[in-house]
Amino acid sequence: MSQYFRKVLKEGVFSISDVFVEVKKDFPALKLSKIEPIFEALIRMKVLITAISYNTITPNGDPIVSSGIIMRPLNRKPRGVLHFMPSANIDKFGSGSDALLIFEGVLSFLGYTVIIPDLLGNGITKDTEEYPFLLAENTGQVAYDMHRAAIEYFPEVLGHRLQRHISVGGYSMGGSSALALIRHIERENPPDIIIDKAIIGGGIYDLTTGFKEFVKTGYAEYPAAPGVFQAYDYWYNLNLDYTKVFTGELLEHKDFWLNRTHTRDQLADWIGRDMHKYMHPDFFKPERNEEINKVWEKFKENSLVDGWTPKTDIRFSHAADDLSVPVQVAAYTYEQFRSRGSRVRMRYGKGGHYEFGKWFFLRMALHLAAKRLALWTRS
């Protein structure tokens, strides 16, 4: 009997044309008319996407059944395995197990098996738990349990084993989540999961560093801070007095605005980018206040940098002009890991958080294509 894998929720077969339909929905401003026919001509492969449920735990250690997707080339042997972490689902309706085909899964069309967990607060758990936003330990655990469920799913349902050697990737919150997964795998050190390389970008790996920059600039392109405060309040039982945390219209509309039924653009329009308009004035003072300090102290517990030195070969990337996740977070992470002897590289770019994200996905695709070519050459 499987310890992690429970059952298949649904399945679907998709082509590269379906990918472009989804990309146009998510990024309507993208100019795709020139590259779309080229990709459709080059990539004739179809991908089978399977949503599964599996056993994991909440941040409090209680058992819970979560979900995620496994994408694999149809009727051909995969070239490798990629565990790719999803970006933040601002609303709770766009997870992999809900939609099946999501933007992060595009990489499966390069011939790879791609594993994408929904993470708690999404998929089949979207209406049962408060979103554990940027809780590092639980994120790593839930992603790891998804991988173990995939390991059980392959021989039980498909009749063959999942490959041991994997790549790990993720961008934005997916970058933070990917680093959390790497840390968890290295601590568990399982014989059936070996990370060859990780490509990570745009993540907030150390909340203290990130929030210090938010205090300094008073600006955030996307208002993620309220979600962090709400998640930490719930999971750490902080009983925050929000009159000392938020201000203005956010304080007035908190329960509605932060209920995860609204899009990223809606929240950015409502809450705004000037943090002085929605964070309490004490947020910007060196001593802060007792309520804000309750959360600030928990930032230390959720650092993915302090107290751990990765062994995995990790390639970080970050936009130097990122106004959503301060570039200082990436610099701190890289400098700390490198000073301890980790095999890390850092590449900086431009374009802000979202434009740079497109370059990141291209870089990930090139890595997988090169890996595929190397395997083909050796064979």
C-alpha positions as CSV (number, residue, x, y, z in Angstrom):
1,M,0.0,0.0,0.0
2,S,1.3,3.5,-0.9
3,Q,2.3,5.7,1.9
4,Y,2.0,9.0,0.0
5,F,0.1,8.5,-3.3
6,R,-3.6,8.2,-3.0
7,K,-5.4,8.4,-6.3
8,V,-5.6,9.9,-9.8
9,L,-7.9,12.9,-9.8
10,K,-8.1,13.6,-13.5
11,E,-6.1,13.5,-16.7
12,G,-5.8,15.3,-20.0
13,V,-3.7,15.3,-23.2
14,F,-2.3,18.6,-24.5
15,S,-0.4,19.9,-27.4
16,I,1.9,22.9,-27.8
17,S,-1.0,24.8,-29.4
18,D,-2.9,24.4,-26.1
19,V,0.1,26.0,-24.3
20,F,0.0,29.1,-26.4
21,V,-3.8,29.4,-25.6
22,E,-3.0,29.4,-21.9
23,V,0.0,31.8,-22.2
24,K,-2.1,34.3,-24.1
25,K,-4.6,34.2,-21.3
26,D,-2.0,34.9,-18.6
27,F,0.2,37.3,-20.7
28,P,-2.1,39.0,-23.2
29,A,0.6,41.7,-23.9
30,L,3.1,39.2,-25.2
31,K,3.8,39.3,-28.9
32,L,3.7,35.6,-30.0
33,S,2.6,35.8,-33.6
34,K,6.1,35.1,-35.0
35,I,7.3,32.4,-32.7
36,E,4.0,30.5,-32.3
37,P,4.1,28.8,-35.7
38,I,7.8,27.9,-35.3
39,F,7.2,26.2,-32.0
40,E,4.1,24.4,-33.3
41,A,6.1,23.1,-36.3
42,L,9.1,22.0,-34.1
43,I,7.2,20.5,-31.2
44,R,4.7,17.9,-32.3
45,M,4.9,16.0,-29.0
46,K,1.8,15.7,-26.9
47,V,1.9,15.6,-23.1
48,L,-0.3,13.7,-20.7
49,I,-1.0,15.6,-17.5
50,T,-2.2,13.7,-14.5
51,A,-3.5,15.3,-11.3
52,I,-3.0,13.2,-8.2
53,S,-3.8,13.4,-4.5
54,Y,-1.3,12.5,-1.8
55,N,-0.7,12.5,1.9
56,T,1.3,15.3,3.5
57,I,1.1,17.5,6.6
58,T,0.1,21.0,7.6
59,P,2.6,23.5,9.2
60,N,1.2,22.2,12.6
61,G,2.0,18.6,11.7
62,D,-1.6,17.5,11.2
63,P,-2.2,15.0,8.3
64,I,-3.8,16.4,5.2
65,V,-4.4,15.3,1.6
66,S,-3.0,17.6,-1.0
67,S,-2.7,17.6,-4.7
68,G,-0.4,18.3,-7.7
69,I,0.3,17.3,-11.3
70,I,2.6,15.0,-13.1
71,M,3.3,15.9,-16.7
72,R,5.0,13.4,-19.1
73,P,5.6,13.0,-22.8
74,L,3.0,10.8,-24.4
75,N,4.2,7.5,-25.9
76,R,7.8,8.2,-25.6
77,K,10.5,7.8,-23.0
78,P,11.1,11.0,-20.9
79,R,14.6,12.5,-21.2
80,G,14.7,13.3,-17.5
81,V,12.7,14.6,-14.4
82,L,12.2,18.2,-13.4
83,H,10.5,19.1,-10.1
84,F,9.3,22.6,-10.8
85,M,7.7,24.7,-8.1
86,P,4.7,26.9,-8.9
87,S,4.8,30.7,-8.6
88,A,2.5,32.2,-6.0
89,N,-1.2,31.5,-6.6
90,I,-2.6,34.9,-5.5
91,D,-6.1,33.6,-6.0
92,K,-6.9,30.0,-5.2
93,F,-8.4,28.9,-8.5
94,G,-5.4,28.5,-10.8
95,S,-3.5,25.5,-9.4
96,G,-2.2,22.7,-11.5
97,S,-4.7,20.1,-10.4
98,D,-7.5,22.6,-11.2
99,A,-6.4,23.7,-14.7
100,L,-4.0,20.8,-15.5
101,L,-2.1,22.8,-18.1
102,I,-0.3,25.7,-16.4
103,F,2.5,28.0,-17.6
104,E,5.2,26.2,-15.5
105,G,4.3,23.0,-17.2
106,V,5.5,24.3,-20.6
107,L,8.9,22.7,-19.9
108,S,7.4,19.2,-20.2
109,F,7.1,19.8,-24.0
110,L,10.9,19.5,-24.1
111,G,10.5,15.8,-23.4
112,Y,10.7,15.8,-19.6
113,T,8.6,14.5,-16.8
114,V,7.6,17.5,-14.8
115,I,6.3,17.4,-11.2
116,I,4.4,20.4,-9.9
117,P,2.8,20.3,-6.4
118,D,-0.1,22.6,-5.8
119,L,1.1,23.4,-2.2
120,L,-1.3,23.8,0.6
121,G,-4.1,26.3,0.2
122,N,-4.4,25.4,-3.5
123,G,-5.9,22.5,-5.4
124,I,-8.0,20.2,-3.3
125,T,-7.0,22.1,-0.1
126,K,-8.0,25.6,-1.4
127,D,-11.1,25.7,0.8
128,T,-9.9,23.9,3.9
129,E,-6.8,25.7,5.1
130,E,-5.4,29.2,5.4
131,Y,-2.7,29.7,2.8
132,P,0.7,28.8,4.3
133,F,2.4,31.6,2.4
134,L,6.2,31.5,2.6
135,L,6.4,29.0,5.5
136,A,9.7,27.5,4.4
137,E,9.7,24.2,6.4
138,N,6.2,23.2,5.4
139,T,6.7,24.2,1.8
140,G,9.8,21.9,1.6
141,Q,7.9,19.0,3.3
142,V,4.8,19.3,1.1
143,A,6.8,19.4,-2.1
144,Y,9.0,16.5,-1.0
145,D,5.9,14.4,-0.2
146,M,4.6,15.2,-3.7
147,H,7.8,13.8,-5.1
148,R,7.5,10.7,-3.0
149,A,3.9,10.3,-4.2
150,A,5.2,10.5,-7.8
151,I,7.8,7.8,-7.0
152,E,5.0,5.5,-5.8
153,Y,2.7,6.4,-8.6
154,F,5.0,5.4,-11.5
155,P,5.4,1.7,-10.6
156,E,1.9,1.3,-9.2
157,V,0.1,2.9,-12.2
158,L,2.6,3.0,-15.1
159,G,4.6,-0.1,-14.3
160,H,8.1,1.4,-14.2
161,R,10.1,3.5,-11.8
162,L,10.6,7.3,-11.8
163,Q,14.2,8.3,-12.6
164,R,16.3,9.0,-9.5
165,H,18.3,11.9,-11.0
166,I,16.3,15.2,-11.2
167,S,16.6,18.9,-11.8
168,V,14.8,21.4,-9.6
169,G,13.6,24.8,-10.6
170,G,11.2,27.6,-9.7
171,Y,10.7,31.4,-10.1
172,S,9.4,34.0,-7.7
173,M,7.7,32.2,-4.9
174,G,8.5,29.1,-6.9
175,G,12.2,30.0,-6.4
176,S,11.8,30.2,-2.7
177,S,9.8,26.9,-2.7
178,A,12.5,25.2,-4.8
179,L,15.2,26.2,-2.4
180,A,13.0,24.9,0.5
181,L,12.6,21.6,-1.4
182,I,16.4,21.3,-2.0
183,R,17.0,21.8,1.7
184,H,14.5,19.2,2.6
185,I,15.9,16.6,0.2
186,E,19.4,17.2,1.5
187,R,18.3,16.8,5.1
188,E,16.4,13.6,4.2
189,N,19.2,12.3,1.9
190,P,17.0,9.7,0.2
191,P,18.8,7.2,-2.1
192,D,16.1,7.4,-4.7
193,I,16.2,11.3,-5.2
194,I,19.5,12.8,-6.5
195,I,19.5,16.5,-7.6
196,D,21.8,17.0,-10.5
197,K,21.3,20.8,-10.7
198,A,18.9,23.5,-9.6
199,I,18.0,26.7,-11.5
200,I,16.2,29.2,-9.3
201,G,15.2,32.8,-9.8
202,G,13.4,35.8,-8.3
203,G,12.8,34.2,-4.9
204,I,12.6,35.8,-1.4
205,Y,14.9,33.3,0.3
206,D,15.4,35.5,3.4
207,L,12.4,37.5,4.6
208,T,14.4,39.6,7.0
209,T,16.6,40.9,4.2
210,G,13.6,41.5,1.9
211,F,11.5,43.3,4.5
212,K,14.4,45.5,5.5
213,E,14.4,46.8,1.9
214,F,10.7,47.3,2.0
215,V,11.0,49.4,5.1
216,K,13.8,51.4,3.4
217,T,12.1,52.1,0.1
218,G,8.4,52.0,1.3
219,Y,7.6,50.5,-2.1
220,A,6.5,47.1,-3.4
221,E,5.4,46.4,-6.9
222,Y,3.2,43.7,-5.7
223,P,1.7,43.9,-2.2
224,A,2.8,40.5,-0.9
225,A,3.4,41.7,2.7
226,P,-0.2,41.5,3.8
227,G,-0.5,37.9,2.8
228,V,2.7,37.0,4.7
229,F,1.4,38.7,7.9
230,Q,-2.0,37.0,7.6
231,A,-0.4,33.6,7.0
232,Y,2.0,33.9,9.9
233,D,-0.7,35.2,12.2
234,Y,-2.8,32.1,11.5
235,W,-0.2,29.4,11.6
236,Y,1.8,30.7,14.5
237,N,-1.3,31.7,16.5
238,L,-0.1,35.3,16.9
239,N,-3.5,36.8,17.5
240,L,-2.4,40.0,15.8
241,D,-4.2,43.3,16.4
242,Y,-4.4,44.4,12.8
243,T,-5.1,48.0,13.8
244,K,-1.3,48.1,14.7
245,V,-0.3,46.3,11.5
246,F,-2.3,47.7,8.6
247,T,-3.8,51.1,7.9
248,G,-6.1,52.8,5.4
249,E,-8.4,50.9,3.1
250,L,-6.5,47.6,3.6
251,L,-7.3,47.7,7.3
252,E,-11.0,48.4,6.4
253,H,-11.3,45.7,3.7
254,K,-8.8,43.2,4.9
255,D,-11.1,40.2,5.2
256,F,-12.5,40.6,1.7
257,W,-9.3,41.7,-0.1
258,L,-7.2,38.9,1.4
259,N,-9.6,36.0,1.0
260,R,-7.8,34.8,-2.2
261,T,-10.7,35.2,-4.5
262,H,-9.1,38.1,-6.4
263,T,-6.5,38.3,-9.1
264,R,-3.0,39.8,-8.7
265,D,-4.0,42.9,-10.8
266,Q,-7.1,43.5,-8.7
267,L,-5.1,43.4,-5.4
268,A,-2.3,45.6,-6.9
269,D,-5.0,48.2,-7.9
270,W,-6.8,48.1,-4.6
271,I,-3.9,47.9,-2.2
272,G,-1.4,49.9,-4.2
273,R,2.4,49.9,-4.4
274,D,3.2,52.6,-1.8
275,M,3.5,50.6,1.4
276,H,3.0,53.8,3.5
277,K,-0.6,53.7,2.4
278,Y,-1.4,50.2,3.8
279,M,1.3,49.3,6.4
280,H,1.1,50.9,9.9
281,P,3.5,53.8,10.4
282,D,5.4,51.7,13.0
283,F,6.3,49.2,10.3
284,F,8.9,51.9,9.1
285,K,10.3,52.6,12.5
286,P,13.5,50.8,13.7
287,E,11.9,49.5,16.9
288,R,8.5,48.7,15.2
289,N,5.7,47.8,17.5
290,E,4.9,44.6,19.4
291,E,2.4,43.3,16.9
292,I,4.7,43.8,13.9
293,N,7.6,42.3,15.8
294,K,5.6,39.1,16.4
295,V,5.8,38.5,12.7
296,W,9.3,39.9,12.2
297,E,10.6,37.3,14.7
298,K,9.2,34.5,12.6
299,F,11.1,35.7,9.6
300,K,14.2,34.3,11.2
301,E,12.7,30.9,11.5
302,N,11.8,30.8,7.9
303,S,15.1,31.9,6.4
304,L,16.4,29.5,3.7
305,V,19.8,31.0,4.0
306,D,20.8,31.0,7.7
307,G,21.7,27.7,9.4
308,W,22.1,25.7,6.2
309,T,24.8,25.2,3.6
310,P,23.5,23.6,0.3
311,K,25.5,20.8,-1.4
312,T,23.5,21.0,-4.6
313,D,24.8,22.9,-7.6
314,I,22.5,25.9,-7.7
315,R,22.3,28.6,-10.3
316,F,20.5,31.7,-9.0
317,S,19.3,34.6,-11.2
318,H,17.5,37.9,-10.3
319,A,16.6,41.2,-11.9
320,A,18.7,44.0,-10.5
321,D,15.7,46.3,-10.9
322,D,13.2,43.9,-9.3
323,L,10.6,46.0,-7.4
324,S,8.6,43.0,-6.1
325,V,11.5,41.0,-4.5
326,P,14.4,43.2,-3.7
327,V,17.7,42.1,-5.4
328,Q,19.4,42.4,-2.0
329,V,17.8,39.1,-1.1
330,A,19.5,37.3,-3.9
331,A,22.8,39.0,-3.2
332,Y,22.6,38.1,0.5
333,T,21.8,34.5,-0.4
334,Y,24.5,34.1,-2.9
335,E,27.2,35.8,-0.7
336,Q,26.3,33.7,2.3
337,F,26.3,30.4,0.5
338,R,29.4,31.1,-1.4
339,S,31.3,32.2,1.7
340,R,30.5,28.7,3.1
341,G,31.8,26.9,0.1
342,S,28.5,26.1,-1.7
343,R,28.5,25.5,-5.4
344,V,26.4,28.5,-6.4
345,R,26.3,30.9,-9.2
346,M,24.5,34.2,-9.6
347,R,23.3,36.0,-12.8
348,Y,21.8,39.4,-12.6
349,G,19.6,40.9,-15.3
350,K,17.1,43.7,-16.0
351,G,13.4,44.0,-16.8
352,G,11.9,43.9,-13.4
353,H,10.3,40.9,-11.7
354,Y,7.9,40.0,-14.5
355,E,9.9,40.7,-17.7
356,F,12.9,39.0,-16.2
357,G,10.8,36.0,-15.4
358,K,10.3,35.4,-19.1
359,W,14.1,35.3,-19.5
360,F,14.3,32.9,-16.6
361,F,11.9,30.4,-18.3
362,L,14.0,30.6,-21.5
363,R,17.1,29.9,-19.5
364,M,15.4,26.9,-17.9
365,A,14.3,25.6,-21.3
366,L,17.9,26.0,-22.7
367,H,19.2,24.0,-19.7
368,L,16.8,21.2,-20.3
369,A,17.4,21.2,-24.0
370,A,21.2,21.0,-23.5
371,K,20.7,18.2,-20.9
372,R,18.6,16.3,-23.4
373,L,21.1,16.8,-26.2
374,A,23.9,15.5,-23.9
375,L,21.9,12.4,-23.1
376,W,21.2,11.8,-26.7
377,T,24.8,12.2,-27.7
378,R,25.9,9.7,-25.0
379,S,23.3,7.2,-26.1
